[in-house]
Amino acid sequence: MDIEDVKKIGVLGTGVMGSGIAQVFATFGFDVIARDVSDAALKGVMNEIIEGKYGLKRGVSRGKITQEQMDEAIKRIKMTTDMDELCRDVDIVTECVPEDLNLKMKVFAELDKKCPKHTILATNSSGFSITALAGATERPDRVIGTHWFNPPPVLRGVEVIRAPDTSDETVEVVKGVLEKCGKMAIVFKDAPMAYGYLANRCYFALAREAMRIVEEGTATETDVDNALKFGFGFPLGPFELFGFLTGRGGEPRRTRFEA
């Protein structure tokens, strides 16, 4: 499969990341089908894509896209609660379910059974082993990690993680799709024994040291956040980030910082 063959992309999970990723793909010309577990889960997703803080209207107001591009993007997005409908005729599926390895492996096994043989299965995991997820399928050559940064419509970087069996073709197709969407694809190898990819592993080290500084009484959480924001230009300090992640898997992630 070449990048020109990619016409339709599925997004599984429509939370903050899933809805943002769907928005990006639709904005840059791909047909998108987004699936979640219930109508209640889907409620408000299109409104967020259009009216949200980083939605399409913001893009128009800032001159990033035209009104016509916005209107066309909206037409390209379809929502469903049906897994079979999600999988029908898709060229790539990006999984954005909660950060639970057992859940993700179950989802990948189901996607493998229901998607066409050519479909590339991507995960937006923040750090789980791509090798493990590929092992839940019979298409390890077409399993890959695509870790987007939050918010997806704004931040350019996307980590692309290849497992040992991920094919060169899969990497090139995914990289090409991301670049078509204006993203910087950062390609590297899976490290199955460690949680986290490049950016998060570097940030974990910084966050652990920040917590040690506070614990020893050298500075407060606010002091640390301000030092990193105003010294290095970080948009959020580590303790502000913990607060942002609370309710979105933040406590388990903070536990990993402390490990």
Backbone bond lengths (Angstrom), bond angles and torsions (degrees), N, CA, C in turn:
res aa  C-N    CA-C-N  psi(-1)  N-CA   C-N-CA  omega(-1)  CA-C   N-CA-C  phi
1 M - - - 1.464 - - 1.524 109.38 -
2 D 1.336 116.32 136.73 1.456 122.75 175.36 1.520 109.51 -104.99
3 I 1.324 116.33 166.93 1.461 119.80 179.60 1.521 111.37 -59.65
4 E 1.351 116.97 -32.62 1.462 120.14 179.75 1.520 112.12 -65.54
5 D 1.334 117.06 -19.97 1.466 121.25 -179.96 1.524 112.34 -81.69
6 V 1.320 117.78 -12.81 1.466 121.31 -177.71 1.523 109.22 -82.55
7 K 1.312 115.53 109.70 1.464 121.76 -178.78 1.527 112.32 -115.30
8 K 1.341 115.76 -35.80 1.465 120.52 -172.71 1.521 109.93 -128.54
9 I 1.329 116.05 130.85 1.461 121.72 -178.48 1.523 109.68 -123.54
10 G 1.321 116.02 131.98 1.457 121.42 175.87 1.520 110.62 -96.67
11 V 1.320 116.01 144.18 1.466 121.95 175.03 1.521 107.38 -124.91
12 L 1.323 116.89 118.74 1.464 121.98 -177.32 1.524 109.18 -102.39
13 G 1.331 115.53 107.23 1.457 121.34 -175.29 1.515 109.38 107.73
14 T 1.345 116.35 122.47 1.471 119.59 -172.46 1.526 112.44 -119.24
15 G 1.326 116.02 34.78 1.457 119.47 174.92 1.523 110.59 -74.23
16 V 1.318 116.31 -155.90 1.465 121.09 -177.55 1.526 111.16 -55.59
17 M 1.327 117.26 -47.14 1.456 120.41 -177.32 1.523 111.78 -75.10
18 G 1.319 117.10 -46.87 1.460 120.19 -177.53 1.514 113.01 -59.98
19 S 1.323 116.72 -44.76 1.466 119.85 -179.54 1.523 110.71 -65.53
20 G 1.337 116.87 -39.27 1.458 120.15 178.57 1.516 112.74 -66.20
21 I 1.330 116.69 -39.89 1.462 121.50 178.53 1.523 110.23 -66.45
22 A 1.327 116.96 -43.28 1.467 120.72 176.60 1.526 110.57 -58.21
23 Q 1.315 116.06 -42.52 1.469 121.62 179.07 1.525 111.11 -58.99
24 V 1.330 116.72 -45.19 1.464 120.71 -178.83 1.523 110.96 -63.15
25 F 1.324 117.08 -49.72 1.464 120.16 -178.52 1.528 111.32 -58.98
26 A 1.329 116.75 -44.64 1.465 120.50 -179.09 1.525 111.38 -65.80
27 T 1.316 116.86 -38.14 1.466 121.27 -179.83 1.521 111.32 -60.90
28 F 1.331 116.32 -33.83 1.460 119.91 -175.94 1.526 113.27 -101.87
29 G 1.325 116.55 24.79 1.454 120.56 165.06 1.506 118.17 99.29
30 F 1.328 118.53 2.98 1.459 120.31 179.64 1.528 110.40 -94.02
31 D 1.328 116.45 141.26 1.459 120.08 170.23 1.525 107.65 -72.45
32 V 1.319 116.49 136.30 1.466 121.24 -174.67 1.517 110.14 -126.46
33 I 1.329 116.08 132.81 1.461 120.68 168.98 1.524 107.15 -119.72
34 A 1.321 116.45 123.16 1.464 122.36 -176.61 1.519 109.13 -112.74
35 R 1.319 116.03 131.97 1.461 120.21 -175.61 1.517 110.90 -123.70
36 D 1.339 115.86 139.43 1.457 121.95 170.69 1.521 108.01 -137.55
37 V 1.339 116.52 175.79 1.459 121.03 -167.83 1.524 114.34 -75.56
38 S 1.326 118.13 -20.09 1.464 120.15 -175.65 1.519 110.65 -154.80
39 D 1.331 115.01 162.66 1.464 119.97 175.27 1.525 110.44 -61.83
40 A 1.344 115.92 -34.05 1.468 119.76 178.97 1.525 110.73 -62.81
41 A 1.348 115.95 -40.03 1.465 119.89 179.19 1.525 111.71 -66.54
42 L 1.342 115.85 -31.62 1.469 120.35 -179.12 1.523 112.80 -82.54
43 K 1.330 115.58 -16.43 1.463 119.67 -176.75 1.532 110.35 -60.51
44 G 1.285 115.29 127.14 1.454 120.25 176.80 1.514 115.04 87.53
45 V 1.347 117.83 -5.36 1.463 119.77 -177.08 1.529 111.07 -66.00
46 M 1.336 116.96 -47.34 1.464 119.08 179.56 1.520 111.05 -63.57
47 N 1.323 116.52 -36.64 1.462 119.16 178.10 1.528 110.59 -63.39
48 E 1.333 116.31 -39.29 1.464 120.41 177.84 1.532 110.50 -64.70
49 I 1.333 115.93 -41.98 1.462 120.27 179.67 1.528 111.19 -62.93
50 I 1.318 116.25 -36.68 1.470 120.22 -177.40 1.524 111.90 -87.80
51 E 1.333 116.27 -50.02 1.469 121.52 -169.43 1.529 114.01 -102.51
52 G 1.319 117.84 -9.30 1.461 121.21 -172.91 1.518 114.07 -63.83
53 K 1.321 114.61 172.55 1.470 121.26 -177.22 1.517 111.94 -54.78
54 Y 1.330 117.07 -35.09 1.459 121.51 179.25 1.527 110.89 -117.48
55 G 1.331 116.12 25.98 1.454 121.95 -175.59 1.520 114.45 -76.83
56 L 1.332 113.76 -177.52 1.457 120.72 -175.72 1.525 112.78 -62.33
57 K 1.330 116.66 -38.02 1.469 118.94 -179.84 1.524 111.16 -62.28
58 R 1.317 116.21 -36.56 1.469 119.83 176.45 1.518 110.10 -61.96
59 G 1.351 115.69 -41.37 1.457 119.58 178.72 1.515 112.48 -60.38
60 V 1.335 115.64 -39.97 1.465 120.23 178.15 1.526 110.36 -66.80
61 S 1.330 116.29 -45.97 1.469 120.32 -176.70 1.523 112.37 -64.25
62 R 1.338 116.04 -27.70 1.468 120.29 -179.34 1.527 112.66 -95.12
63 G 1.340 116.41 2.86 1.450 120.43 177.95 1.511 115.03 76.80
64 K 1.346 117.22 14.35 1.461 121.10 179.79 1.527 111.31 -77.17
65 I 1.331 116.37 -35.58 1.459 122.57 176.34 1.521 108.39 -136.57
66 T 1.339 116.02 163.35 1.461 120.39 177.49 1.522 110.00 -91.98
67 Q 1.326 116.59 166.82 1.459 120.94 175.80 1.522 110.36 -60.28
68 E 1.328 116.53 -38.18 1.467 120.50 178.81 1.523 110.91 -63.41
69 Q 1.330 117.35 -42.36 1.465 120.55 177.56 1.524 111.20 -62.75
70 M 1.317 116.66 -38.86 1.457 120.88 177.43 1.521 110.59 -62.64
71 D 1.322 116.83 -47.43 1.466 121.06 -178.96 1.524 111.17 -61.28
72 E 1.340 116.48 -40.57 1.462 120.33 179.48 1.523 111.00 -68.62
73 A 1.321 117.29 -38.33 1.467 120.85 179.04 1.521 110.90 -61.71
74 I 1.320 116.59 -43.08 1.471 120.90 179.61 1.521 110.62 -60.06
75 K 1.332 116.57 -40.60 1.467 120.95 -179.48 1.525 111.83 -65.52
76 R 1.334 116.92 -26.33 1.465 120.39 -175.37 1.525 113.07 -81.81
77 I 1.316 118.28 -11.78 1.469 121.09 -174.29 1.520 110.93 -98.59
78 K 1.322 115.71 128.24 1.462 121.97 175.76 1.520 108.42 -124.58
79 M 1.334 116.44 142.62 1.469 122.00 179.34 1.531 110.01 -110.98
80 T 1.319 116.34 148.05 1.459 120.58 178.25 1.525 110.43 -154.27
81 T 1.330 115.53 159.00 1.463 121.33 169.86 1.528 110.55 -108.88
82 D 1.327 116.80 1.87 1.464 123.75 -173.64 1.530 110.18 -96.45
83 M 1.324 117.10 117.42 1.461 121.30 -179.33 1.529 111.32 -64.16
84 D 1.331 116.99 -38.45 1.460 120.06 179.27 1.523 110.91 -63.04
85 E 1.323 116.65 -39.25 1.461 120.54 179.06 1.524 110.63 -67.22
86 L 1.331 116.64 -38.84 1.462 119.88 176.68 1.521 110.97 -58.22
87 C 1.317 116.33 -43.45 1.462 121.50 -171.42 1.527 113.78 -80.89
88 R 1.312 117.27 -16.32 1.464 120.83 -174.39 1.534 111.49 -68.01
89 D 1.310 116.47 119.87 1.474 122.81 172.09 1.527 114.30 63.08
90 V 1.326 118.98 22.00 1.466 119.17 178.47 1.532 110.37 -87.14
91 D 1.313 115.32 147.87 1.459 120.83 178.58 1.528 111.82 -96.73
92 I 1.323 116.08 -31.11 1.466 122.74 175.41 1.519 107.90 -139.72
93 V 1.324 117.19 140.40 1.464 121.62 168.71 1.524 107.83 -119.03
94 T 1.328 116.54 128.88 1.460 121.42 173.84 1.522 108.73 -105.52
95 E 1.324 116.47 115.91 1.471 122.49 -178.43 1.524 109.62 -85.85
96 C 1.340 115.56 128.17 1.474 122.02 -178.74 1.529 110.92 -132.40
97 V 1.338 117.20 38.41 1.461 120.19 179.52 1.529 108.59 -80.36
98 P 1.351 118.76 169.67 1.466 120.87 -178.41 1.529 113.38 -54.07
99 E 1.322 116.30 154.68 1.463 123.67 -173.09 1.530 110.87 -77.31
100 D 1.334 114.25 75.51 1.460 123.22 -179.58 1.525 106.36 -135.92
101 L 1.327 117.83 115.41 1.460 121.07 -172.42 1.519 112.32 -60.90
102 N 1.337 117.88 -44.04 1.460 120.08 -179.62 1.524 111.37 -62.10
103 L 1.337 116.52 -41.09 1.464 120.47 177.37 1.524 110.44 -62.85
104 K 1.317 116.86 -44.70 1.461 120.38 -178.46 1.531 111.22 -64.32
105 M 1.327 117.21 -40.01 1.461 119.84 179.05 1.524 110.99 -65.44
106 K 1.324 116.57 -39.22 1.460 120.65 176.27 1.525 110.84 -62.68
107 V 1.322 115.94 -43.03 1.465 121.44 179.21 1.526 110.55 -63.84
108 F 1.329 117.40 -43.31 1.464 120.01 -179.38 1.524 111.72 -64.84
109 A 1.324 116.95 -37.60 1.463 119.91 177.14 1.525 110.71 -62.73
110 E 1.333 116.54 -40.20 1.464 120.25 179.16 1.526 111.10 -69.75
111 L 1.317 116.96 -43.06 1.468 120.06 177.56 1.521 110.70 -59.96
112 D 1.321 116.40 -40.72 1.459 121.04 -179.36 1.522 111.40 -60.43
113 K 1.319 116.47 -38.55 1.466 120.67 -179.38 1.524 112.53 -73.93
114 K 1.325 117.07 -32.45 1.466 120.28 -170.26 1.525 115.07 -100.69
115 C 1.315 117.55 -22.73 1.467 119.79 -177.67 1.531 110.72 -83.97
116 P 1.331 117.69 154.18 1.463 120.88 173.55 1.528 111.06 -55.87
117 K 1.317 115.87 156.08 1.467 120.57 -175.40 1.523 112.94 -61.58
118 H 1.342 117.35 -28.02 1.464 119.55 -176.79 1.526 113.01 -83.46
119 T 1.336 117.71 -10.56 1.467 121.15 -172.55 1.527 111.83 -65.15
120 I 1.319 115.46 132.68 1.464 122.02 173.54 1.524 108.48 -85.83
121 L 1.328 116.88 131.61 1.460 122.57 179.30 1.528 108.81 -105.49
122 A 1.326 116.00 116.04 1.468 121.79 -178.15 1.521 109.61 -115.91
123 T 1.321 116.15 148.52 1.460 120.83 175.44 1.520 109.97 -118.33
124 N 1.319 115.64 142.09 1.461 121.23 173.88 1.531 110.75 -96.72
125 S 1.318 117.20 23.87 1.466 120.68 177.06 1.524 110.50 -53.65
126 S 1.332 115.23 149.83 1.463 120.65 176.61 1.519 112.42 -84.23
127 G 1.346 117.28 -8.77 1.451 115.35 -176.96 1.515 117.84 179.70
128 F 1.337 119.47 -1.49 1.459 119.64 -178.25 1.525 111.45 -71.94
129 S 1.324 115.10 156.45 1.459 122.37 -177.82 1.527 111.53 -63.82
130 I 1.323 116.08 124.37 1.462 120.84 174.94 1.524 109.27 -69.69
131 T 1.319 116.23 -32.48 1.462 120.95 177.61 1.523 110.56 -60.13
132 A 1.335 117.09 -42.78 1.466 121.20 178.91 1.520 111.01 -64.54
133 L 1.320 117.45 -43.95 1.462 120.57 179.82 1.522 110.94 -65.72
134 A 1.319 116.89 -39.36 1.464 120.33 178.04 1.518 110.97 -62.50
135 G 1.343 116.13 -32.80 1.457 120.80 179.73 1.512 114.15 -66.90
136 A 1.323 116.99 -15.46 1.464 121.03 177.23 1.522 111.67 -84.72
137 T 1.329 116.98 -0.41 1.466 121.38 -176.30 1.524 111.06 -123.74
138 E 1.319 114.70 172.05 1.460 121.11 172.72 1.525 110.45 -106.82
139 R 1.327 116.76 18.74 1.471 121.69 178.35 1.537 110.34 -134.37
140 P 1.323 118.45 54.33 1.469 119.86 -176.49 1.524 113.57 -58.63
141 D 1.325 117.02 -23.72 1.465 120.04 178.45 1.523 112.58 -70.09
142 R 1.336 116.66 -16.88 1.466 120.84 -178.03 1.531 111.48 -117.31
143 V 1.323 116.39 28.25 1.469 122.04 174.38 1.528 108.33 -113.51
144 I 1.337 115.91 134.82 1.462 120.47 -173.49 1.529 109.78 -153.22
145 G 1.305 116.91 154.93 1.461 121.08 173.69 1.515 110.69 -96.54
146 T 1.328 116.26 136.59 1.469 121.26 172.27 1.527 106.64 -133.31
147 H 1.315 116.25 93.35 1.462 121.36 -176.94 1.521 109.60 -92.33
148 W 1.329 115.53 104.61 1.458 121.95 178.62 1.527 109.55 -83.70
149 F 1.320 115.15 152.00 1.460 120.13 175.67 1.525 109.67 -97.45
150 N 1.316 115.50 154.10 1.465 122.30 -172.36 1.535 110.42 -100.10
151 P 1.343 117.13 127.30 1.471 129.97 4.52 1.536 112.32 -88.18
152 P 1.340 117.42 136.36 1.468 121.03 -176.68 1.528 115.17 -55.73
153 P 1.346 119.60 -37.45 1.470 117.50 -179.13 1.529 113.74 -69.23
154 V 1.327 117.31 -14.61 1.469 120.43 -173.22 1.526 112.63 -107.02
155 L 1.326 117.83 -48.99 1.463 121.25 -174.03 1.524 111.09 -81.79
156 R 1.325 115.83 134.02 1.466 120.49 -171.54 1.523 113.56 -80.82
157 G 1.314 117.96 -29.96 1.450 119.93 -172.16 1.519 113.53 -73.25
158 V 1.340 116.02 138.76 1.463 122.70 169.81 1.525 106.98 -136.77
159 E 1.332 116.39 121.15 1.461 120.55 176.68 1.527 109.17 -78.01
160 V 1.321 116.17 129.70 1.469 122.40 179.71 1.522 107.28 -114.10
161 I 1.332 116.24 113.95 1.462 120.84 -172.10 1.521 109.73 -111.98
162 R 1.315 115.21 121.25 1.464 119.85 179.40 1.526 110.37 -104.20
163 A 1.329 115.09 134.98 1.459 121.89 173.10 1.527 108.13 -85.41
164 P 1.337 118.85 169.90 1.466 120.29 -179.13 1.522 114.11 -55.80
165 D 1.339 117.37 -33.35 1.463 120.28 -177.75 1.525 113.79 -92.94
166 T 1.317 118.61 -4.63 1.462 120.50 178.99 1.526 109.02 -64.78
167 S 1.331 117.16 127.54 1.462 120.82 -175.55 1.523 111.77 -76.40
168 D 1.336 115.41 156.05 1.462 120.60 174.82 1.525 110.30 -60.16
169 E 1.326 116.23 -37.52 1.467 120.50 179.53 1.524 110.82 -60.12
170 T 1.331 116.47 -45.16 1.469 120.55 179.33 1.522 110.58 -60.35
171 V 1.321 116.58 -45.29 1.467 120.52 179.77 1.522 110.65 -60.63
172 E 1.330 117.24 -45.79 1.464 120.81 -176.65 1.521 111.92 -67.71
173 V 1.332 117.38 -38.47 1.468 120.16 178.58 1.525 110.10 -64.83
174 V 1.329 116.43 -48.57 1.469 120.30 -179.08 1.525 110.59 -63.64
175 K 1.308 117.00 -44.03 1.464 120.88 178.09 1.523 110.45 -59.74
176 G 1.337 116.75 -42.97 1.457 120.87 179.92 1.513 113.05 -64.24
177 V 1.338 116.58 -40.98 1.470 120.75 178.02 1.525 110.14 -62.82
178 L 1.319 116.31 -44.95 1.465 120.19 -179.78 1.525 111.38 -63.59
179 E 1.317 116.39 -42.34 1.464 119.63 179.45 1.523 111.13 -66.20
180 K 1.320 117.59 -34.92 1.463 120.88 174.98 1.527 110.47 -61.40
181 C 1.328 116.16 -29.96 1.472 121.82 178.85 1.529 112.21 -87.07
182 G 1.323 116.98 8.83 1.456 120.55 177.75 1.514 114.86 80.79
183 K 1.337 116.81 16.59 1.462 120.60 -177.08 1.529 111.68 -96.51
184 M 1.319 115.31 155.96 1.456 122.88 172.14 1.520 107.70 -96.83
185 A 1.337 116.57 108.68 1.459 121.67 -178.90 1.522 109.00 -86.21
186 I 1.326 116.51 119.53 1.464 122.81 -178.13 1.527 106.71 -106.35
187 V 1.333 117.23 103.70 1.463 122.20 -171.14 1.527 110.44 -95.94
188 F 1.335 116.75 131.88 1.459 120.97 176.53 1.524 109.65 -156.36
189 K 1.328 115.90 175.12 1.462 122.14 -174.00 1.527 111.98 -88.19
190 D 1.320 114.61 151.00 1.462 121.65 174.94 1.526 109.73 -68.66
191 A 1.328 115.87 142.14 1.469 121.93 174.74 1.524 106.91 -121.76
192 P 1.336 118.49 84.89 1.467 122.32 -169.77 1.521 115.58 -58.10
193 M 1.338 118.27 -23.94 1.461 120.22 -175.23 1.526 113.02 -86.48
194 A 1.329 117.58 -4.39 1.469 120.58 -177.47 1.519 109.87 -124.55
195 Y 1.345 116.78 139.70 1.461 119.64 172.92 1.521 108.32 -85.29
196 G 1.323 115.64 134.24 1.460 120.54 177.61 1.514 111.45 107.08
197 Y 1.326 115.55 147.56 1.454 121.69 177.36 1.534 108.45 -101.71
198 L 1.305 118.33 -161.41 1.467 120.63 -171.60 1.523 113.42 -56.04
199 A 1.321 116.29 -59.86 1.467 119.95 -173.27 1.523 111.76 -63.75
200 N 1.337 116.49 -45.49 1.463 119.13 -177.54 1.527 112.24 -66.72
201 R 1.327 117.42 -37.55 1.467 118.68 179.74 1.528 110.64 -65.37
202 C 1.329 116.69 -39.12 1.470 119.55 175.11 1.525 110.44 -64.63
203 Y 1.335 115.82 -41.64 1.464 119.58 -177.84 1.526 111.08 -70.27
204 F 1.346 116.68 -35.19 1.467 119.95 177.69 1.531 110.18 -56.26
205 A 1.344 116.57 -43.54 1.465 120.45 -178.95 1.526 110.35 -62.23
206 L 1.322 116.59 -43.02 1.464 120.99 178.30 1.527 110.73 -63.48
207 A 1.339 116.32 -43.86 1.465 120.62 -177.42 1.526 111.70 -65.31
208 R 1.342 116.88 -38.59 1.471 119.71 178.12 1.531 110.36 -62.08
209 E 1.321 116.73 -42.67 1.464 119.96 179.82 1.528 110.71 -67.22
210 A 1.342 116.79 -37.23 1.469 120.35 177.47 1.523 110.56 -60.08
211 M 1.342 117.14 -41.98 1.462 120.27 179.89 1.527 111.60 -68.27
212 R 1.339 116.77 -35.03 1.468 119.45 177.08 1.533 110.56 -64.38
213 I 1.320 116.42 -40.80 1.471 120.82 179.81 1.525 110.85 -60.04
214 V 1.333 116.42 -43.32 1.466 120.68 179.85 1.522 110.24 -68.72
215 E 1.336 117.03 -42.04 1.463 120.89 -178.51 1.531 112.13 -63.51
216 E 1.326 117.42 -34.08 1.472 119.67 -179.25 1.526 112.04 -82.80
217 G 1.339 116.90 -5.60 1.456 121.04 175.70 1.513 115.35 84.92
218 T 1.316 117.04 10.83 1.464 120.39 -179.75 1.524 112.10 -69.72
219 A 1.331 116.39 -35.77 1.465 121.05 -177.53 1.519 108.89 -153.71
220 T 1.328 115.58 162.75 1.465 120.67 175.81 1.524 109.57 -88.02
221 E 1.338 115.18 169.06 1.463 119.60 176.09 1.526 110.86 -58.17
222 T 1.329 116.11 -41.99 1.468 120.29 179.54 1.525 111.11 -63.29
223 D 1.337 116.66 -40.19 1.468 120.41 178.06 1.530 110.74 -59.17
224 V 1.321 115.89 -45.94 1.467 120.50 -178.73 1.526 110.43 -63.47
225 D 1.336 115.50 -47.25 1.467 119.19 179.52 1.527 111.13 -58.26
226 N 1.329 116.41 -45.20 1.466 120.29 -178.41 1.529 111.96 -65.99
227 A 1.324 116.69 -37.66 1.469 120.03 179.14 1.525 111.09 -61.35
228 L 1.337 116.08 -42.54 1.460 119.93 -177.90 1.525 111.95 -76.73
229 K 1.323 116.48 -35.10 1.474 119.27 179.46 1.524 111.71 -70.74
230 F 1.331 115.52 -47.90 1.461 118.91 -173.86 1.528 113.07 -92.33
231 G 1.337 115.81 -13.92 1.456 119.35 176.31 1.515 113.05 -92.18
232 F 1.357 116.02 -42.10 1.457 120.88 -176.65 1.526 113.82 -113.79
233 G 1.323 117.15 -2.81 1.459 119.32 177.65 1.513 114.66 80.48
234 F 1.357 118.00 18.33 1.457 119.96 176.46 1.534 109.05 -63.41
235 P 1.336 118.91 137.23 1.466 119.82 176.50 1.521 112.64 -67.93
236 L 1.342 116.58 -32.58 1.467 122.71 177.18 1.523 108.82 -135.79
237 G 1.326 116.86 142.66 1.446 120.15 170.48 1.519 109.68 -78.89
238 P 1.344 118.85 166.40 1.464 120.84 -176.73 1.522 113.64 -61.00
239 F 1.320 118.01 -36.60 1.465 119.71 -178.65 1.526 111.14 -75.37
240 E 1.322 117.22 -32.94 1.464 120.00 172.15 1.523 110.15 -65.25
241 L 1.328 116.08 -38.30 1.461 120.11 178.58 1.516 110.74 -64.75
242 F 1.345 118.28 -41.18 1.460 120.37 176.71 1.524 110.16 -56.34
243 G 1.336 116.26 -43.44 1.457 120.43 178.91 1.505 111.93 -62.83
244 F 1.344 116.66 -39.84 1.462 121.20 179.20 1.518 111.01 -64.19
245 L 1.344 115.89 -36.58 1.460 119.99 -175.95 1.521 113.40 -81.84
246 T 1.322 118.59 -13.48 1.459 120.99 179.54 1.521 109.31 -58.54
247 G 1.319 115.30 126.76 1.460 119.09 -176.45 1.512 112.44 89.77
248 R 1.355 117.24 -6.91 1.461 120.80 178.34 1.530 109.21 -126.30
249 G 1.311 116.15 34.27 1.457 119.89 -178.30 1.512 112.76 86.99
250 G 1.332 118.01 15.22 1.454 121.83 -174.83 1.510 114.19 -66.78
251 E 1.340 118.06 -39.81 1.463 119.54 -177.45 1.522 112.22 -66.12
252 P 1.360 119.63 -46.00 1.458 118.20 175.31 1.525 111.60 -58.95
253 R 1.350 117.04 -37.68 1.448 119.78 -179.03 1.528 110.57 -68.32
254 R 1.336 116.94 -38.47 1.467 119.74 177.36 1.524 109.60 -63.34
255 T 1.323 117.65 -37.04 1.461 120.77 177.20 1.521 110.27 -58.87
256 R 1.348 116.72 -38.19 1.460 119.35 178.47 1.521 110.93 -66.75
257 F 1.343 117.82 -35.44 1.457 120.42 176.46 1.524 110.01 -59.15
258 E 1.347 115.60 -37.83 1.457 120.89 -172.87 1.523 112.76 -81.39
259 A 1.316 116.70 -11.19 1.468 120.69 -175.13 1.535 111.40 -66.24
